[in-house]
Amino acid sequence: MTEVLFYHLERQSLEQVLPVLLGKTLERGWRAVVQAGSPERVEALNAHLWTYAEGAFLPHGSARDGFAERQPIWLTDGDDRPNGAEVRFLVDGAVASDVSIYGRAVYLFDGRDEDALAMARAQWKAMKAAGHEVTYWQQSASGAWERKA
């Protein structure tokens, strides 16, 4: 059974939250795939992960960079998993065809976007119906992530 986490972004943007979660993933010794909604978004995230913080480094790549099997973090707009990732992050409404091959799947969605909320609700229902362990996380006023369900 896959642990499926839903992160409701309201106080911070995806660009602020994703690098932190990816860093925690790597600290645990896991590899990750980040699935975005379009090739353009993949390249924007690819560029962002090089510059998101002074002195920070998250080893990553995309199809443009090559060496997929060597990348601890792989950025894609497809269902591929060339680096043997244990965790799949889904952003911008991306949907994985099968999360059961992962230990963890993480949906990050913009809480101010009605379409993103509807997609997250639909995915929540689908993941729960498939028997996955589903949790919902929301950021408190202090910035800490709190489990709400």
Residue pairs with C-beta under 8 A, 6 or more apart in sequence:
1 100
1 131
1 132
1 133
2 99
2 100
2 102
2 103
2 104
2 105
2 132
2 133
3 103
3 104
3 105
3 132
3 133
3 135
4 99
4 104
4 105
4 106
4 107
4 127
4 132
4 133
4 134
4 135
5 104
5 105
5 106
5 107
5 134
5 135
5 136
5 137
6 106
6 107
6 109
6 120
6 123
6 124
6 134
6 135
6 136
6 137
7 17
7 21
7 106
7 107
7 108
7 109
7 137
7 145
8 109
8 111
8 120
8 136
8 137
8 138
8 139
8 148
9 17
9 108
9 109
9 110
9 111
9 139
10 111
10 112
10 138
10 139
11 139
11 141
11 143
12 139
12 143
14 91
14 92
14 108
14 110
15 48
15 52
17 108
18 34
18 45
18 89
18 91
18 108
19 48
19 49
19 52
19 53
19 56
19 58
21 89
21 106
21 108
22 32
22 34
22 49
22 58
22 60
22 73
22 89
23 56
23 58
25 31
25 32
25 73
25 87
26 32
26 58
26 59
26 72
26 73
30 85
30 86
30 87
30 103
30 104
31 71
31 72
31 73
31 74
31 83
31 84
31 85
31 86
31 87
32 72
32 73
32 74
32 85
32 86
32 87
32 88
32 89
33 73
33 74
33 75
33 76
33 80
33 81
33 83
33 85
33 87
33 88
33 89
34 45
34 73
34 74
34 75
34 76
34 88
34 89
34 91
35 76
35 77
35 78
35 79
35 88
35 89
35 90
35 91
35 94
35 96
36 42
36 45
36 75
36 76
36 77
36 91
36 92
36 94
37 77
37 91
37 92
37 93
37 94
38 77
38 92
39 77
41 77
41 91
41 92
42 62
42 63
42 75
42 76
42 77
43 62
43 64
45 75
45 91
46 60
46 61
46 62
46 64
46 65
46 75
49 58
49 60
49 73
49 75
52 58
58 73
59 71
59 72
59 73
60 71
60 72
60 73
60 74
60 75
61 67
61 68
61 70
61 71
61 73
61 74
61 75
62 74
62 75
62 76
63 76
65 71
68 74
68 80
68 82
68 83
69 82
69 83
69 84
70 83
71 82
71 83
72 83
73 83
74 80
74 81
74 82
74 83
74 85
77 94
79 96
79 97
79 98
81 88
81 101
85 102
86 102
86 103
86 104
87 102
87 103
87 104
87 105
87 106
88 96
88 99
88 102
88 104
88 105
88 106
89 105
89 106
89 108
90 96
90 105
90 106
90 107
90 108
90 123
91 108
91 109
93 109
93 115
93 116
93 119
95 119
95 123
96 105
99 105
99 127
99 132
100 130
100 132
105 127
105 132
107 120
107 123
109 116
109 117
109 119
109 120
110 116
111 117
111 138
124 134
124 136
127 134
128 134
134 149
135 147
135 149
136 147
136 148
136 149
137 145
137 146
137 147
137 148
138 145
138 146
138 148
139 145
139 146
140 146
